Amino acid sequence: MKVHHLNCGTMLPPGAGRIVCHVLLIETGDGLVLVDSGFGLDDIAEPGRRLGPTRHLLKPALAREETAARQVERLGFDRDDVRHIVVTHLDQDHIGGLSDFPHAQVHVTAAELLGSVTSPSRQERFRYRAAQWAHGPRFVEHGPGGERWRGFAAARELDTIAPGIVLVPLPGHTRGHTCVAVDAGSHWILHAGDAFFHRSTLDRTSTAPAVLRVMERLVAYDLKQVRANHARLAELHHRAEPDLVIVNAHDAELYERIRNLRATQG
C-alpha cells in the first residue's frame, strides 16, 4: 500500500512551538483510507461552533489548503474515493475533516464511541464537540480483543478494509484511544495518535516544552495509563526494529522525518 503523510492542521499554542496534525492517506486496491482527518472545511467555516473555546489555546491556522479534502484533491483523487477513515480517537483536531467525507465509513473503538457519543461522563461531555458528528457519520465500532502485535496483547487487523491496517488499542489519553499500524511495504508505520505528545517520550534525548507536558497531563482520561503507555512505546522504540517507524499525531519533527524517509526511498 502506498502511504502519504499529510499535515492537516498546523497549530501554534503559546510556548509549544509548531504542532502538526499528522494524517495518513493510504492507497489500497479498493479506494483510499485516512488515519485521522485533522481539521476540516467546516471547522474553518464555523470555528466557534465546531471547535469551541479551546481554539484560543491551540491557535490552529485553519488553512483550507491544509485540509485532507483539499490535499486529496491535489493528489488527483475525488473526495468520494475516501472509503474509510480510521480514527485514533474523537478529539476535535483528529475528526474535524470527517464531514468533508460524508460517505466514508468511520472506524472507531467501541470504548471511544461510548465515551464520546453514546454515554459520555461529565468530564467527557466537556471534552468532545458534538458538532463534529452532527452530520451523521457512518461509524463502525470495533470491540476489544484480538491477537498479539509486537508485544501489544490485543491488536485487531481491519481486513474488511485492507490487509495490513491494524488497530492497536492504547486507552489512556481518552477512554478508547487506539494506535493504528499500517504496512507500507518496506516498513510498518505505527501511528500512535496522542498516546504520546513529544518525541522525548521515546528517545529521552530531548525535552518536551513545559506547555506540552502540562497539556498531556490535564487532558488525560487516565494519567496512570498514559504513563504506562509511554513506557511501552519507549521500550518498543529502543528495540530498534528495522522495519518499524513510530510517529504520533502532533510532533512536527517526527512528521518531517518520515516524510524525508519516504522521499529518500522514492
Contacts in CASP RR format, 6 or more apart in sequence:
PFRMAT RR
TARGET T0000
AUTHOR 0000-0000-0000
METHOD contacts of the structure
MODEL  1
MKVHHLNCGTMLPPGAGRIVCHVLLIETGDGLVLVDSGFGLDDIAEPGRR
LGPTRHLLKPALAREETAARQVERLGFDRDDVRHIVVTHLDQDHIGGLSD
FPHAQVHVTAAELLGSVTSPSRQERFRYRAAQWAHGPRFVEHGPGGERWR
GFAAARELDTIAPGIVLVPLPGHTRGHTCVAVDAGSHWILHAGDAFFHRS
TLDRTSTAPAVLRVMERLVAYDLKQVRANHARLAELHHRAEPDLVIVNAH
DAELYERIRNLRATQG
1 26 0 8 1.000
1 27 0 8 1.000
1 28 0 8 1.000
1 162 0 8 1.000
1 164 0 8 1.000
1 182 0 8 1.000
1 183 0 8 1.000
1 184 0 8 1.000
1 185 0 8 1.000
2 26 0 8 1.000
2 27 0 8 1.000
2 184 0 8 1.000
3 24 0 8 1.000
3 25 0 8 1.000
3 26 0 8 1.000
3 27 0 8 1.000
3 182 0 8 1.000
3 184 0 8 1.000
3 189 0 8 1.000
3 262 0 8 1.000
4 24 0 8 1.000
4 25 0 8 1.000
4 26 0 8 1.000
4 27 0 8 1.000
4 75 0 8 1.000
5 22 0 8 1.000
5 23 0 8 1.000
5 24 0 8 1.000
5 25 0 8 1.000
5 255 0 8 1.000
5 258 0 8 1.000
5 259 0 8 1.000
5 262 0 8 1.000
6 22 0 8 1.000
6 23 0 8 1.000
6 24 0 8 1.000
6 25 0 8 1.000
6 68 0 8 1.000
6 71 0 8 1.000
7 20 0 8 1.000
7 21 0 8 1.000
7 22 0 8 1.000
7 23 0 8 1.000
7 66 0 8 1.000
7 255 0 8 1.000
8 21 0 8 1.000
8 23 0 8 1.000
8 36 0 8 1.000
8 37 0 8 1.000
8 38 0 8 1.000
8 39 0 8 1.000
8 40 0 8 1.000
8 66 0 8 1.000
8 67 0 8 1.000
8 68 0 8 1.000
8 71 0 8 1.000
8 97 0 8 1.000
9 20 0 8 1.000
9 21 0 8 1.000
9 38 0 8 1.000
9 39 0 8 1.000
9 60 0 8 1.000
9 61 0 8 1.000
9 62 0 8 1.000
9 63 0 8 1.000
9 66 0 8 1.000
9 67 0 8 1.000
9 93 0 8 1.000
10 18 0 8 1.000
10 19 0 8 1.000
10 20 0 8 1.000
10 21 0 8 1.000
10 60 0 8 1.000
10 61 0 8 1.000
10 63 0 8 1.000
10 66 0 8 1.000
11 18 0 8 1.000
11 19 0 8 1.000
11 20 0 8 1.000
11 21 0 8 1.000
11 58 0 8 1.000
11 59 0 8 1.000
11 60 0 8 1.000
11 61 0 8 1.000
11 93 0 8 1.000
11 250 0 8 1.000
12 18 0 8 1.000
12 19 0 8 1.000
12 59 0 8 1.000
12 61 0 8 1.000
13 19 0 8 1.000
13 57 0 8 1.000
13 58 0 8 1.000
13 59 0 8 1.000
13 211 0 8 1.000
13 215 0 8 1.000
14 59 0 8 1.000
14 211 0 8 1.000
15 209 0 8 1.000
15 210 0 8 1.000
15 211 0 8 1.000
16 209 0 8 1.000
16 211 0 8 1.000
16 212 0 8 1.000
16 215 0 8 1.000
17 209 0 8 1.000
17 252 0 8 1.000
18 252 0 8 1.000
19 58 0 8 1.000
19 250 0 8 1.000
19 251 0 8 1.000
19 252 0 8 1.000
20 249 0 8 1.000
20 250 0 8 1.000
20 251 0 8 1.000
20 252 0 8 1.000
20 255 0 8 1.000
21 36 0 8 1.000
21 38 0 8 1.000
21 39 0 8 1.000
21 93 0 8 1.000
21 94 0 8 1.000
21 249 0 8 1.000
21 250 0 8 1.000
22 36 0 8 1.000
22 191 0 8 1.000
22 193 0 8 1.000
22 247 0 8 1.000
22 248 0 8 1.000
22 249 0 8 1.000
22 250 0 8 1.000
22 251 0 8 1.000
22 254 0 8 1.000
22 255 0 8 1.000
23 34 0 8 1.000
23 35 0 8 1.000
23 36 0 8 1.000
23 37 0 8 1.000
23 38 0 8 1.000
23 68 0 8 1.000
24 33 0 8 1.000
24 34 0 8 1.000
24 35 0 8 1.000
24 36 0 8 1.000
24 180 0 8 1.000
24 182 0 8 1.000
24 189 0 8 1.000
24 191 0 8 1.000
25 32 0 8 1.000
25 33 0 8 1.000
25 34 0 8 1.000
25 68 0 8 1.000
25 71 0 8 1.000
25 72 0 8 1.000
25 75 0 8 1.000
26 32 0 8 1.000
26 33 0 8 1.000
26 34 0 8 1.000
26 35 0 8 1.000
26 162 0 8 1.000
26 165 0 8 1.000
26 182 0 8 1.000
28 161 0 8 1.000
28 162 0 8 1.000
29 162 0 8 1.000
30 83 0 8 1.000
30 161 0 8 1.000
30 162 0 8 1.000
31 81 0 8 1.000
31 82 0 8 1.000
31 83 0 8 1.000
32 72 0 8 1.000
32 77 0 8 1.000
32 81 0 8 1.000
32 82 0 8 1.000
32 83 0 8 1.000
32 84 0 8 1.000
33 82 0 8 1.000
33 83 0 8 1.000
33 84 0 8 1.000
33 85 0 8 1.000
33 86 0 8 1.000
33 161 0 8 1.000
33 162 0 8 1.000
33 165 0 8 1.000
34 68 0 8 1.000
34 82 0 8 1.000
34 84 0 8 1.000
34 85 0 8 1.000
34 86 0 8 1.000
34 101 0 8 1.000
34 104 0 8 1.000
35 85 0 8 1.000
35 86 0 8 1.000
35 87 0 8 1.000
35 88 0 8 1.000
35 180 0 8 1.000
35 182 0 8 1.000
35 191 0 8 1.000
36 85 0 8 1.000
36 86 0 8 1.000
36 87 0 8 1.000
36 88 0 8 1.000
36 94 0 8 1.000
36 95 0 8 1.000
36 191 0 8 1.000
36 193 0 8 1.000
36 249 0 8 1.000
37 68 0 8 1.000
37 85 0 8 1.000
37 87 0 8 1.000
37 94 0 8 1.000
37 95 0 8 1.000
37 96 0 8 1.000
37 97 0 8 1.000
37 98 0 8 1.000
37 100 0 8 1.000
37 101 0 8 1.000
38 67 0 8 1.000
38 68 0 8 1.000
38 93 0 8 1.000
38 94 0 8 1.000
38 95 0 8 1.000
38 96 0 8 1.000
38 97 0 8 1.000
39 60 0 8 1.000
39 62 0 8 1.000
39 66 0 8 1.000
39 67 0 8 1.000
39 93 0 8 1.000
39 96 0 8 1.000
39 97 0 8 1.000
40 67 0 8 1.000
40 68 0 8 1.000
40 69 0 8 1.000
40 96 0 8 1.000
40 97 0 8 1.000
40 99 0 8 1.000
40 100 0 8 1.000
41 64 0 8 1.000
41 67 0 8 1.000
41 69 0 8 1.000
41 70 0 8 1.000
41 97 0 8 1.000
41 99 0 8 1.000
41 100 0 8 1.000
42 50 0 8 1.000
42 96 0 8 1.000
42 97 0 8 1.000
42 99 0 8 1.000
42 100 0 8 1.000
43 50 0 8 1.000
43 51 0 8 1.000
43 60 0 8 1.000
43 62 0 8 1.000
43 92 0 8 1.000
43 96 0 8 1.000
43 97 0 8 1.000
44 62 0 8 1.000
44 63 0 8 1.000
44 64 0 8 1.000
44 67 0 8 1.000
46 131 0 8 1.000
47 55 0 8 1.000
47 62 0 8 1.000
48 55 0 8 1.000
49 131 0 8 1.000
50 92 0 8 1.000
50 96 0 8 1.000
50 129 0 8 1.000
50 131 0 8 1.000
50 132 0 8 1.000
51 60 0 8 1.000
51 92 0 8 1.000
51 129 0 8 1.000
52 129 0 8 1.000
54 92 0 8 1.000
58 93 0 8 1.000
60 93 0 8 1.000
64 70 0 8 1.000
65 71 0 8 1.000
67 97 0 8 1.000
67 100 0 8 1.000
68 82 0 8 1.000
68 97 0 8 1.000
68 100 0 8 1.000
68 101 0 8 1.000
69 79 0 8 1.000
69 97 0 8 1.000
69 100 0 8 1.000
69 101 0 8 1.000
72 78 0 8 1.000
72 79 0 8 1.000
72 81 0 8 1.000
72 82 0 8 1.000
73 79 0 8 1.000
79 100 0 8 1.000
79 101 0 8 1.000
80 101 0 8 1.000
80 103 0 8 1.000
82 101 0 8 1.000
82 104 0 8 1.000
83 103 0 8 1.000
83 104 0 8 1.000
83 105 0 8 1.000
83 161 0 8 1.000
84 104 0 8 1.000
84 105 0 8 1.000
84 106 0 8 1.000
84 107 0 8 1.000
84 158 0 8 1.000
84 161 0 8 1.000
85 98 0 8 1.000
85 101 0 8 1.000
85 104 0 8 1.000
85 105 0 8 1.000
85 106 0 8 1.000
85 107 0 8 1.000
86 107 0 8 1.000
86 158 0 8 1.000
86 161 0 8 1.000
86 165 0 8 1.000
86 167 0 8 1.000
86 180 0 8 1.000
87 94 0 8 1.000
87 95 0 8 1.000
87 98 0 8 1.000
87 106 0 8 1.000
87 107 0 8 1.000
87 108 0 8 1.000
87 112 0 8 1.000
88 94 0 8 1.000
88 177 0 8 1.000
88 178 0 8 1.000
88 179 0 8 1.000
88 180 0 8 1.000
88 191 0 8 1.000
88 192 0 8 1.000
88 193 0 8 1.000
88 194 0 8 1.000
88 249 0 8 1.000
89 108 0 8 1.000
89 112 0 8 1.000
89 173 0 8 1.000
89 174 0 8 1.000
89 176 0 8 1.000
89 177 0 8 1.000
89 178 0 8 1.000
89 193 0 8 1.000
89 194 0 8 1.000
90 108 0 8 1.000
90 112 0 8 1.000
90 113 0 8 1.000
90 116 0 8 1.000
90 117 0 8 1.000
90 128 0 8 1.000
90 132 0 8 1.000
90 133 0 8 1.000
90 174 0 8 1.000
91 127 0 8 1.000
91 128 0 8 1.000
91 174 0 8 1.000
91 194 0 8 1.000
92 128 0 8 1.000
92 129 0 8 1.000
92 132 0 8 1.000
93 249 0 8 1.000
94 193 0 8 1.000
94 194 0 8 1.000
94 249 0 8 1.000
95 106 0 8 1.000
95 132 0 8 1.000
95 133 0 8 1.000
96 132 0 8 1.000
98 104 0 8 1.000
98 106 0 8 1.000
98 132 0 8 1.000
98 133 0 8 1.000
98 135 0 8 1.000
98 137 0 8 1.000
99 132 0 8 1.000
99 135 0 8 1.000
99 137 0 8 1.000
102 135 0 8 1.000
102 136 0 8 1.000
102 137 0 8 1.000
103 138 0 8 1.000
104 137 0 8 1.000
104 138 0 8 1.000
105 138 0 8 1.000
105 139 0 8 1.000
105 140 0 8 1.000
106 137 0 8 1.000
106 138 0 8 1.000
106 139 0 8 1.000
106 140 0 8 1.000
107 140 0 8 1.000
107 142 0 8 1.000
107 158 0 8 1.000
107 161 0 8 1.000
107 167 0 8 1.000
108 139 0 8 1.000
108 140 0 8 1.000
108 141 0 8 1.000
108 142 0 8 1.000
109 141 0 8 1.000
109 142 0 8 1.000
109 143 0 8 1.000
109 167 0 8 1.000
109 169 0 8 1.000
109 176 0 8 1.000
109 177 0 8 1.000
109 178 0 8 1.000
110 141 0 8 1.000
110 142 0 8 1.000
110 143 0 8 1.000
110 144 0 8 1.000
111 143 0 8 1.000
111 144 0 8 1.000
111 169 0 8 1.000
111 171 0 8 1.000
111 175 0 8 1.000
111 176 0 8 1.000
112 174 0 8 1.000
112 175 0 8 1.000
112 176 0 8 1.000
112 177 0 8 1.000
112 178 0 8 1.000
113 139 0 8 1.000
113 141 0 8 1.000
114 120 0 8 1.000
114 175 0 8 1.000
115 121 0 8 1.000
115 124 0 8 1.000
115 128 0 8 1.000
115 174 0 8 1.000
115 175 0 8 1.000
115 176 0 8 1.000
116 124 0 8 1.000
116 127 0 8 1.000
116 128 0 8 1.000
116 174 0 8 1.000
116 175 0 8 1.000
117 128 0 8 1.000
117 130 0 8 1.000
117 133 0 8 1.000
117 139 0 8 1.000
120 127 0 8 1.000
120 128 0 8 1.000
123 221 0 8 1.000
124 175 0 8 1.000
124 221 0 8 1.000
127 174 0 8 1.000
127 219 0 8 1.000
133 139 0 8 1.000
142 156 0 8 1.000
142 158 0 8 1.000
142 167 0 8 1.000
143 156 0 8 1.000
144 154 0 8 1.000
144 169 0 8 1.000
145 154 0 8 1.000
145 156 0 8 1.000
146 154 0 8 1.000
146 155 0 8 1.000
146 156 0 8 1.000
147 154 0 8 1.000
147 155 0 8 1.000
147 156 0 8 1.000
147 157 0 8 1.000
148 154 0 8 1.000
148 155 0 8 1.000
149 155 0 8 1.000
149 166 0 8 1.000
149 168 0 8 1.000
149 181 0 8 1.000
150 236 0 8 1.000
150 241 0 8 1.000
150 244 0 8 1.000
151 236 0 8 1.000
152 168 0 8 1.000
152 170 0 8 1.000
152 232 0 8 1.000
154 169 0 8 1.000
155 166 0 8 1.000
155 167 0 8 1.000
155 168 0 8 1.000
155 169 0 8 1.000
155 181 0 8 1.000
156 166 0 8 1.000
156 167 0 8 1.000
157 163 0 8 1.000
157 164 0 8 1.000
157 165 0 8 1.000
157 166 0 8 1.000
157 167 0 8 1.000
158 164 0 8 1.000
158 165 0 8 1.000
158 166 0 8 1.000
158 167 0 8 1.000
163 183 0 8 1.000
164 181 0 8 1.000
164 182 0 8 1.000
164 183 0 8 1.000
165 180 0 8 1.000
165 181 0 8 1.000
165 182 0 8 1.000
165 183 0 8 1.000
166 180 0 8 1.000
166 181 0 8 1.000
166 182 0 8 1.000
167 178 0 8 1.000
167 179 0 8 1.000
167 180 0 8 1.000
168 178 0 8 1.000
168 179 0 8 1.000
168 180 0 8 1.000
168 181 0 8 1.000
168 190 0 8 1.000
169 176 0 8 1.000
169 177 0 8 1.000
169 178 0 8 1.000
169 179 0 8 1.000
170 177 0 8 1.000
170 178 0 8 1.000
170 179 0 8 1.000
170 192 0 8 1.000
170 195 0 8 1.000
170 229 0 8 1.000
170 232 0 8 1.000
171 177 0 8 1.000
171 178 0 8 1.000
171 221 0 8 1.000
171 222 0 8 1.000
171 225 0 8 1.000
172 195 0 8 1.000
172 220 0 8 1.000
172 221 0 8 1.000
172 222 0 8 1.000
172 223 0 8 1.000
172 225 0 8 1.000
172 226 0 8 1.000
172 229 0 8 1.000
173 193 0 8 1.000
173 194 0 8 1.000
173 195 0 8 1.000
173 216 0 8 1.000
173 219 0 8 1.000
173 220 0 8 1.000
173 221 0 8 1.000
173 226 0 8 1.000
173 229 0 8 1.000
174 194 0 8 1.000
174 221 0 8 1.000
175 221 0 8 1.000
175 222 0 8 1.000
177 193 0 8 1.000
177 194 0 8 1.000
177 195 0 8 1.000
177 221 0 8 1.000
179 190 0 8 1.000
179 191 0 8 1.000
179 192 0 8 1.000
179 193 0 8 1.000
179 195 0 8 1.000
180 190 0 8 1.000
180 191 0 8 1.000
180 193 0 8 1.000
181 188 0 8 1.000
181 189 0 8 1.000
181 190 0 8 1.000
181 191 0 8 1.000
182 188 0 8 1.000
182 189 0 8 1.000
182 191 0 8 1.000
186 243 0 8 1.000
186 265 0 8 1.000
187 242 0 8 1.000
187 243 0 8 1.000
187 244 0 8 1.000
187 245 0 8 1.000
188 243 0 8 1.000
188 244 0 8 1.000
188 245 0 8 1.000
189 245 0 8 1.000
189 247 0 8 1.000
189 258 0 8 1.000
190 236 0 8 1.000
190 244 0 8 1.000
190 245 0 8 1.000
190 246 0 8 1.000
190 247 0 8 1.000
191 247 0 8 1.000
191 248 0 8 1.000
191 249 0 8 1.000
192 233 0 8 1.000
192 246 0 8 1.000
192 247 0 8 1.000
192 248 0 8 1.000
192 249 0 8 1.000
193 248 0 8 1.000
193 249 0 8 1.000
194 248 0 8 1.000
194 249 0 8 1.000
194 250 0 8 1.000
195 226 0 8 1.000
195 229 0 8 1.000
195 230 0 8 1.000
195 233 0 8 1.000
195 248 0 8 1.000
196 202 0 8 1.000
196 216 0 8 1.000
196 229 0 8 1.000
196 230 0 8 1.000
196 233 0 8 1.000
196 248 0 8 1.000
197 208 0 8 1.000
197 212 0 8 1.000
197 213 0 8 1.000
197 215 0 8 1.000
197 216 0 8 1.000
197 248 0 8 1.000
197 250 0 8 1.000
197 251 0 8 1.000
198 206 0 8 1.000
198 208 0 8 1.000
198 209 0 8 1.000
198 212 0 8 1.000
198 213 0 8 1.000
198 251 0 8 1.000
199 206 0 8 1.000
199 248 0 8 1.000
199 251 0 8 1.000
199 253 0 8 1.000
199 254 0 8 1.000
200 206 0 8 1.000
200 207 0 8 1.000
200 208 0 8 1.000
201 208 0 8 1.000
201 230 0 8 1.000
201 233 0 8 1.000
201 234 0 8 1.000
202 233 0 8 1.000
202 234 0 8 1.000
202 237 0 8 1.000
202 246 0 8 1.000
203 237 0 8 1.000
204 234 0 8 1.000
216 226 0 8 1.000
217 223 0 8 1.000
220 226 0 8 1.000
233 246 0 8 1.000
236 244 0 8 1.000
236 246 0 8 1.000
237 246 0 8 1.000
245 258 0 8 1.000
245 261 0 8 1.000
246 254 0 8 1.000
247 254 0 8 1.000
247 255 0 8 1.000
247 258 0 8 1.000
248 254 0 8 1.000
END
